[in-house]
Amino acid sequence: MNRHPEVGDQVDDAGRTAIVTDIRKGTWYLRHPHGGPEWPVEDPERLRVTRTRTERTKT
């Protein structure tokens, strides 16, 4: 997928799978899909969306 990630999307961050938890003042914040602390990503261009929030939450 080629689009900027949104909150709730699953992304690839340089080989790490993560979930976008927030976007504050132009900085994307991620966390591991199974929880844990957030980390900031200052260059969202390096993030690749692997599943959208809608795709992740389909039942």
PyMOL Python script that loads the backbone (N, CA, C, O; Angstrom):
from pymol import cmd

cmd.read_pdbstr("""\
ATOM      1  N   MET A   1       0.849  -1.175   0.000  1.00  0.00           N
ATOM      2  CA  MET A   1       0.000   0.000   0.000  1.00  0.00           C
ATOM      3  C   MET A   1       0.890   1.231   0.000  1.00  0.00           C
ATOM      4  O   MET A   1       1.906   1.283   0.693  1.00  0.00           O
ATOM      5  N   ASN A   2       0.500   2.201  -0.773  1.00  0.00           N
ATOM      6  CA  ASN A   2       1.268   3.440  -0.817  1.00  0.00           C
ATOM      7  C   ASN A   2       0.416   4.599  -0.333  1.00  0.00           C
ATOM      8  O   ASN A   2      -0.243   5.263  -1.132  1.00  0.00           O
ATOM      9  N   ARG A   3       0.424   4.842   0.952  1.00  0.00           N
ATOM     10  CA  ARG A   3      -0.269   5.985   1.539  1.00  0.00           C
ATOM     11  C   ARG A   3       0.339   6.230   2.903  1.00  0.00           C
ATOM     12  O   ARG A   3       0.982   5.351   3.478  1.00  0.00           O
ATOM     13  N   HIS A   4       0.132   7.431   3.415  1.00  0.00           N
ATOM     14  CA  HIS A   4       0.638   7.723   4.757  1.00  0.00           C
ATOM     15  C   HIS A   4      -0.168   6.917   5.765  1.00  0.00           C
ATOM     16  O   HIS A   4      -1.387   6.797   5.636  1.00  0.00           O
ATOM     17  N   PRO A   5       0.497   6.374   6.752  1.00  0.00           N
ATOM     18  CA  PRO A   5      -0.224   5.596   7.762  1.00  0.00           C
ATOM     19  C   PRO A   5      -1.120   6.489   8.620  1.00  0.00           C
ATOM     20  O   PRO A   5      -0.838   7.666   8.845  1.00  0.00           O
ATOM     21  N   GLU A   6      -2.195   5.890   9.082  1.00  0.00           N
ATOM     22  CA  GLU A   6      -3.142   6.554   9.969  1.00  0.00           C
ATOM     23  C   GLU A   6      -3.197   5.787  11.282  1.00  0.00           C
ATOM     24  O   GLU A   6      -2.746   4.644  11.359  1.00  0.00           O
ATOM     25  N   VAL A   7      -3.748   6.415  12.310  1.00  0.00           N
ATOM     26  CA  VAL A   7      -3.871   5.758  13.609  1.00  0.00           C
ATOM     27  C   VAL A   7      -4.652   4.456  13.440  1.00  0.00           C
ATOM     28  O   VAL A   7      -5.713   4.421  12.817  1.00  0.00           O
ATOM     29  N   GLY A   8      -4.100   3.393  14.008  1.00  0.00           N
ATOM     30  CA  GLY A   8      -4.719   2.074  13.939  1.00  0.00           C
ATOM     31  C   GLY A   8      -4.166   1.190  12.842  1.00  0.00           C
ATOM     32  O   GLY A   8      -4.418  -0.015  12.844  1.00  0.00           O
ATOM     33  N   ASP A   9      -3.421   1.751  11.908  1.00  0.00           N
ATOM     34  CA  ASP A   9      -2.832   0.953  10.836  1.00  0.00           C
ATOM     35  C   ASP A   9      -1.664   0.134  11.356  1.00  0.00           C
ATOM     36  O   ASP A   9      -0.945   0.556  12.262  1.00  0.00           O
ATOM     37  N   GLN A  10      -1.484  -1.041  10.772  1.00  0.00           N
ATOM     38  CA  GLN A  10      -0.299  -1.847  11.029  1.00  0.00           C
ATOM     39  C   GLN A  10       0.734  -1.465   9.985  1.00  0.00           C
ATOM     40  O   GLN A  10       0.424  -1.371   8.797  1.00  0.00           O
ATOM     41  N   VAL A  11       1.957  -1.247  10.429  1.00  0.00           N
ATOM     42  CA  VAL A  11       3.011  -0.789   9.523  1.00  0.00           C
ATOM     43  C   VAL A  11       4.276  -1.623   9.697  1.00  0.00           C
ATOM     44  O   VAL A  11       4.459  -2.311  10.701  1.00  0.00           O
ATOM     45  N   ASP A  12       5.136  -1.540   8.695  1.00  0.00           N
ATOM     46  CA  ASP A  12       6.480  -2.066   8.782  1.00  0.00           C
ATOM     47  C   ASP A  12       7.401  -0.873   9.008  1.00  0.00           C
ATOM     48  O   ASP A  12       7.421   0.064   8.210  1.00  0.00           O
ATOM     49  N   ASP A  13       8.157  -0.913  10.091  1.00  0.00           N
ATOM     50  CA  ASP A  13       9.097   0.163  10.430  1.00  0.00           C
ATOM     51  C   ASP A  13      10.500  -0.429  10.408  1.00  0.00           C
ATOM     52  O   ASP A  13      11.000  -0.899  11.430  1.00  0.00           O
ATOM     53  N   ALA A  14      11.128  -0.402   9.244  1.00  0.00           N
ATOM     54  CA  ALA A  14      12.494  -0.927   9.083  1.00  0.00           C
ATOM     55  C   ALA A  14      12.602  -2.361   9.595  1.00  0.00           C
ATOM     56  O   ALA A  14      13.535  -2.703  10.321  1.00  0.00           O
ATOM     57  N   GLY A  15      11.632  -3.198   9.206  1.00  0.00           N
ATOM     58  CA  GLY A  15      11.667  -4.604   9.591  1.00  0.00           C
ATOM     59  C   GLY A  15      10.899  -4.952  10.853  1.00  0.00           C
ATOM     60  O   GLY A  15      10.750  -6.129  11.182  1.00  0.00           O
ATOM     61  N   ARG A  16      10.407  -3.940  11.567  1.00  0.00           N
ATOM     62  CA  ARG A  16       9.609  -4.178  12.772  1.00  0.00           C
ATOM     63  C   ARG A  16       8.145  -3.966  12.449  1.00  0.00           C
ATOM     64  O   ARG A  16       7.778  -2.957  11.845  1.00  0.00           O
ATOM     65  N   THR A  17       7.307  -4.909  12.846  1.00  0.00           N
ATOM     66  CA  THR A  17       5.863  -4.744  12.707  1.00  0.00           C
ATOM     67  C   THR A  17       5.377  -3.915  13.880  1.00  0.00           C
ATOM     68  O   THR A  17       5.752  -4.166  15.026  1.00  0.00           O
ATOM     69  N   ALA A  18       4.535  -2.920  13.592  1.00  0.00           N
ATOM     70  CA  ALA A  18       4.054  -2.023  14.641  1.00  0.00           C
ATOM     71  C   ALA A  18       2.663  -1.502  14.285  1.00  0.00           C
ATOM     72  O   ALA A  18       2.202  -1.632  13.151  1.00  0.00           O
ATOM     73  N   ILE A  19       2.013  -0.913  15.279  1.00  0.00           N
ATOM     74  CA  ILE A  19       0.708  -0.277  15.107  1.00  0.00           C
ATOM     75  C   ILE A  19       0.885   1.222  15.359  1.00  0.00           C
ATOM     76  O   ILE A  19       1.548   1.624  16.315  1.00  0.00           O
ATOM     77  N   VAL A  20       0.293   2.036  14.502  1.00  0.00           N
ATOM     78  CA  VAL A  20       0.316   3.484  14.707  1.00  0.00           C
ATOM     79  C   VAL A  20      -0.682   3.799  15.826  1.00  0.00           C
ATOM     80  O   VAL A  20      -1.876   3.529  15.697  1.00  0.00           O
ATOM     81  N   THR A  21      -0.181   4.370  16.920  1.00  0.00           N
ATOM     82  CA  THR A  21      -1.055   4.668  18.061  1.00  0.00           C
ATOM     83  C   THR A  21      -1.474   6.120  18.132  1.00  0.00           C
ATOM     84  O   THR A  21      -2.518   6.437  18.702  1.00  0.00           O
ATOM     85  N   ASP A  22      -0.671   7.011  17.558  1.00  0.00           N
ATOM     86  CA  ASP A  22      -0.987   8.435  17.646  1.00  0.00           C
ATOM     87  C   ASP A  22      -0.136   9.196  16.645  1.00  0.00           C
ATOM     88  O   ASP A  22       0.911   8.718  16.208  1.00  0.00           O
ATOM     89  N   ILE A  23      -0.593  10.374  16.291  1.00  0.00           N
ATOM     90  CA  ILE A  23       0.188  11.311  15.484  1.00  0.00           C
ATOM     91  C   ILE A  23       0.082  12.644  16.194  1.00  0.00           C
ATOM     92  O   ILE A  23      -0.987  13.253  16.239  1.00  0.00           O
ATOM     93  N   ARG A  24       1.211  13.097  16.756  1.00  0.00           N
ATOM     94  CA  ARG A  24       1.227  14.335  17.534  1.00  0.00           C
ATOM     95  C   ARG A  24       2.268  15.281  16.966  1.00  0.00           C
ATOM     96  O   ARG A  24       3.442  14.933  16.839  1.00  0.00           O
ATOM     97  N   LYS A  25       1.823  16.480  16.626  1.00  0.00           N
ATOM     98  CA  LYS A  25       2.724  17.523  16.118  1.00  0.00           C
ATOM     99  C   LYS A  25       3.607  17.014  14.987  1.00  0.00           C
ATOM    100  O   LYS A  25       4.790  17.345  14.910  1.00  0.00           O
ATOM    101  N   GLY A  26       3.019  16.207  14.110  1.00  0.00           N
ATOM    102  CA  GLY A  26       3.742  15.713  12.942  1.00  0.00           C
ATOM    103  C   GLY A  26       4.632  14.521  13.201  1.00  0.00           C
ATOM    104  O   GLY A  26       5.365  14.099  12.307  1.00  0.00           O
ATOM    105  N   THR A  27       4.590  13.965  14.400  1.00  0.00           N
ATOM    106  CA  THR A  27       5.392  12.787  14.731  1.00  0.00           C
ATOM    107  C   THR A  27       4.463  11.589  14.917  1.00  0.00           C
ATOM    108  O   THR A  27       3.488  11.651  15.665  1.00  0.00           O
ATOM    109  N   TRP A  28       4.787  10.503  14.223  1.00  0.00           N
ATOM    110  CA  TRP A  28       4.020   9.265  14.335  1.00  0.00           C
ATOM    111  C   TRP A  28       4.558   8.489  15.531  1.00  0.00           C
ATOM    112  O   TRP A  28       5.768   8.437  15.748  1.00  0.00           O
ATOM    113  N   TYR A  29       3.657   7.885  16.307  1.00  0.00           N
ATOM    114  CA  TYR A  29       4.029   7.054  17.449  1.00  0.00           C
ATOM    115  C   TYR A  29       3.539   5.637  17.188  1.00  0.00           C
ATOM    116  O   TYR A  29       2.405   5.414  16.764  1.00  0.00           O
ATOM    117  N   LEU A  30       4.435   4.684  17.456  1.00  0.00           N
ATOM    118  CA  LEU A  30       4.151   3.276  17.191  1.00  0.00           C
ATOM    119  C   LEU A  30       4.286   2.463  18.462  1.00  0.00           C
ATOM    120  O   LEU A  30       4.903   2.897  19.435  1.00  0.00           O
ATOM    121  N   ARG A  31       3.696   1.267  18.440  1.00  0.00           N
ATOM    122  CA  ARG A  31       3.909   0.287  19.507  1.00  0.00           C
ATOM    123  C   ARG A  31       3.867  -1.093  18.876  1.00  0.00           C
ATOM    124  O   ARG A  31       3.352  -1.271  17.772  1.00  0.00           O
ATOM    125  N   HIS A  32       4.409  -2.056  19.581  1.00  0.00           N
ATOM    126  CA  HIS A  32       4.385  -3.444  19.132  1.00  0.00           C
ATOM    127  C   HIS A  32       2.921  -3.896  19.050  1.00  0.00           C
ATOM    128  O   HIS A  32       2.111  -3.449  19.862  1.00  0.00           O
ATOM    129  N   PRO A  33       2.555  -4.762  18.102  1.00  0.00           N
ATOM    130  CA  PRO A  33       1.152  -5.195  17.978  1.00  0.00           C
ATOM    131  C   PRO A  33       0.579  -5.844  19.238  1.00  0.00           C
ATOM    132  O   PRO A  33      -0.638  -5.862  19.421  1.00  0.00           O
ATOM    133  N   HIS A  34       1.434  -6.373  20.101  1.00  0.00           N
ATOM    134  CA  HIS A  34       0.946  -7.046  21.309  1.00  0.00           C
ATOM    135  C   HIS A  34       1.112  -6.185  22.553  1.00  0.00           C
ATOM    136  O   HIS A  34       1.041  -6.688  23.675  1.00  0.00           O
ATOM    137  N   GLY A  35       1.335  -4.886  22.357  1.00  0.00           N
ATOM    138  CA  GLY A  35       1.442  -3.967  23.485  1.00  0.00           C
ATOM    139  C   GLY A  35       2.879  -3.543  23.748  1.00  0.00           C
ATOM    140  O   GLY A  35       3.798  -3.900  23.011  1.00  0.00           O
ATOM    141  N   GLY A  36       3.046  -2.789  24.796  1.00  0.00           N
ATOM    142  CA  GLY A  36       4.370  -2.297  25.165  1.00  0.00           C
ATOM    143  C   GLY A  36       4.453  -0.795  24.990  1.00  0.00           C
ATOM    144  O   GLY A  36       3.471  -0.143  24.634  1.00  0.00           O
ATOM    145  N   PRO A  37       5.635  -0.252  25.245  1.00  0.00           N
ATOM    146  CA  PRO A  37       5.798   1.209  25.160  1.00  0.00           C
ATOM    147  C   PRO A  37       5.766   1.709  23.717  1.00  0.00           C
ATOM    148  O   PRO A  37       6.063   0.976  22.775  1.00  0.00           O
ATOM    149  N   GLU A  38       5.400   2.966  23.580  1.00  0.00           N
ATOM    150  CA  GLU A  38       5.394   3.618  22.267  1.00  0.00           C
ATOM    151  C   GLU A  38       6.801   4.116  21.941  1.00  0.00           C
ATOM    152  O   GLU A  38       7.615   4.346  22.836  1.00  0.00           O
ATOM    153  N   TRP A  39       7.073   4.279  20.644  1.00  0.00           N
ATOM    154  CA  TRP A  39       8.296   4.948  20.226  1.00  0.00           C
ATOM    155  C   TRP A  39       7.953   5.900  19.089  1.00  0.00           C
ATOM    156  O   TRP A  39       7.073   5.611  18.279  1.00  0.00           O
ATOM    157  N   PRO A  40       8.641   7.031  19.027  1.00  0.00           N
ATOM    158  CA  PRO A  40       8.367   8.011  17.972  1.00  0.00           C
ATOM    159  C   PRO A  40       9.113   7.681  16.680  1.00  0.00           C
ATOM    160  O   PRO A  40      10.217   7.137  16.696  1.00  0.00           O
ATOM    161  N   VAL A  41       8.482   8.024  15.576  1.00  0.00           N
ATOM    162  CA  VAL A  41       9.108   7.901  14.258  1.00  0.00           C
ATOM    163  C   VAL A  41       9.001   9.267  13.610  1.00  0.00           C
ATOM    164  O   VAL A  41       7.899   9.732  13.317  1.00  0.00           O
ATOM    165  N   GLU A  42      10.118   9.903  13.388  1.00  0.00           N
ATOM    166  CA  GLU A  42      10.083  11.255  12.846  1.00  0.00           C
ATOM    167  C   GLU A  42       9.995  11.290  11.327  1.00  0.00           C
ATOM    168  O   GLU A  42       9.700  12.338  10.753  1.00  0.00           O
ATOM    169  N   ASP A  43      10.244  10.164  10.665  1.00  0.00           N
ATOM    170  CA  ASP A  43      10.169  10.113   9.208  1.00  0.00           C
ATOM    171  C   ASP A  43       9.105   9.112   8.772  1.00  0.00           C
ATOM    172  O   ASP A  43       9.419   7.944   8.541  1.00  0.00           O
ATOM    173  N   PRO A  44       7.849   9.548   8.655  1.00  0.00           N
ATOM    174  CA  PRO A  44       6.781   8.616   8.288  1.00  0.00           C
ATOM    175  C   PRO A  44       6.937   8.052   6.880  1.00  0.00           C
ATOM    176  O   PRO A  44       6.280   7.070   6.533  1.00  0.00           O
ATOM    177  N   GLU A  45       7.800   8.661   6.066  1.00  0.00           N
ATOM    178  CA  GLU A  45       8.022   8.151   4.713  1.00  0.00           C
ATOM    179  C   GLU A  45       8.623   6.750   4.730  1.00  0.00           C
ATOM    180  O   GLU A  45       8.465   5.996   3.771  1.00  0.00           O
ATOM    181  N   ARG A  46       9.308   6.399   5.807  1.00  0.00           N
ATOM    182  CA  ARG A  46       9.922   5.072   5.875  1.00  0.00           C
ATOM    183  C   ARG A  46       8.926   3.996   6.302  1.00  0.00           C
ATOM    184  O   ARG A  46       9.217   2.805   6.197  1.00  0.00           O
ATOM    185  N   LEU A  47       7.755   4.410   6.781  1.00  0.00           N
ATOM    186  CA  LEU A  47       6.743   3.450   7.211  1.00  0.00           C
ATOM    187  C   LEU A  47       5.977   2.916   6.009  1.00  0.00           C
ATOM    188  O   LEU A  47       5.616   3.663   5.100  1.00  0.00           O
ATOM    189  N   ARG A  48       5.738   1.610   6.023  1.00  0.00           N
ATOM    190  CA  ARG A  48       4.960   0.985   4.957  1.00  0.00           C
ATOM    191  C   ARG A  48       3.731   0.342   5.582  1.00  0.00           C
ATOM    192  O   ARG A  48       3.856  -0.529   6.442  1.00  0.00           O
ATOM    193  N   VAL A  49       2.549   0.765   5.156  1.00  0.00           N
ATOM    194  CA  VAL A  49       1.304   0.205   5.686  1.00  0.00           C
ATOM    195  C   VAL A  49       1.161  -1.226   5.179  1.00  0.00           C
ATOM    196  O   VAL A  49       1.189  -1.472   3.973  1.00  0.00           O
ATOM    197  N   THR A  50       1.007  -2.165   6.106  1.00  0.00           N
ATOM    198  CA  THR A  50       0.814  -3.562   5.724  1.00  0.00           C
ATOM    199  C   THR A  50      -0.647  -3.986   5.867  1.00  0.00           C
ATOM    200  O   THR A  50      -1.117  -4.853   5.130  1.00  0.00           O
ATOM    201  N   ARG A  51      -1.365  -3.377   6.811  1.00  0.00           N
ATOM    202  CA  ARG A  51      -2.811  -3.598   6.966  1.00  0.00           C
ATOM    203  C   ARG A  51      -3.430  -2.340   7.539  1.00  0.00           C
ATOM    204  O   ARG A  51      -2.907  -1.766   8.494  1.00  0.00           O
ATOM    205  N   THR A  52      -4.526  -1.914   6.971  1.00  0.00           N
ATOM    206  CA  THR A  52      -5.221  -0.738   7.496  1.00  0.00           C
ATOM    207  C   THR A  52      -5.962  -1.108   8.781  1.00  0.00           C
ATOM    208  O   THR A  52      -6.134  -2.283   9.108  1.00  0.00           O
ATOM    209  N   ARG A  53      -6.389  -0.081   9.490  1.00  0.00           N
ATOM    210  CA  ARG A  53      -7.181  -0.326  10.711  1.00  0.00           C
ATOM    211  C   ARG A  53      -8.438  -1.120  10.365  1.00  0.00           C
ATOM    212  O   ARG A  53      -8.820  -2.037  11.092  1.00  0.00           O
ATOM    213  N   THR A  54      -9.068  -0.768   9.267  1.00  0.00           N
ATOM    214  CA  THR A  54     -10.289  -1.500   8.854  1.00  0.00           C
ATOM    215  C   THR A  54      -9.989  -2.965   8.616  1.00  0.00           C
ATOM    216  O   THR A  54     -10.743  -3.827   9.066  1.00  0.00           O
ATOM    217  N   GLU A  55      -8.910  -3.266   7.924  1.00  0.00           N
ATOM    218  CA  GLU A  55      -8.541  -4.660   7.663  1.00  0.00           C
ATOM    219  C   GLU A  55      -8.223  -5.395   8.957  1.00  0.00           C
ATOM    220  O   GLU A  55      -8.561  -6.569   9.107  1.00  0.00           O
ATOM    221  N   ARG A  56      -7.577  -4.711   9.887  1.00  0.00           N
ATOM    222  CA  ARG A  56      -7.212  -5.351  11.170  1.00  0.00           C
ATOM    223  C   ARG A  56      -8.422  -5.655  12.041  1.00  0.00           C
ATOM    224  O   ARG A  56      -8.415  -6.623  12.801  1.00  0.00           O
ATOM    225  N   THR A  57      -9.465  -4.828  11.932  1.00  0.00           N
ATOM    226  CA  THR A  57     -10.596  -4.976  12.853  1.00  0.00           C
ATOM    227  C   THR A  57     -11.789  -5.715  12.259  1.00  0.00           C
ATOM    228  O   THR A  57     -12.821  -5.857  12.915  1.00  0.00           O
ATOM    229  N   LYS A  58     -11.656  -6.183  11.028  1.00  0.00           N
ATOM    230  CA  LYS A  58     -12.745  -6.985  10.443  1.00  0.00           C
ATOM    231  C   LYS A  58     -12.915  -8.272  11.227  1.00  0.00           C
ATOM    232  O   LYS A  58     -11.939  -8.914  11.616  1.00  0.00           O
ATOM    233  N   THR A  59     -14.169  -8.641  11.452  1.00  0.00           N
ATOM    234  CA  THR A  59     -14.428  -9.901  12.170  1.00  0.00           C
ATOM    235  C   THR A  59     -15.086 -10.907  11.279  1.00  0.00           C
ATOM    236  O   THR A  59     -15.376 -12.021  11.714  1.00  0.00           O
TER     237      THR A  59
END
""", "prot")
cmd.dss("prot")
cmd.show_as("cartoon", "prot")
cmd.util.cbc("prot")
cmd.orient("prot")
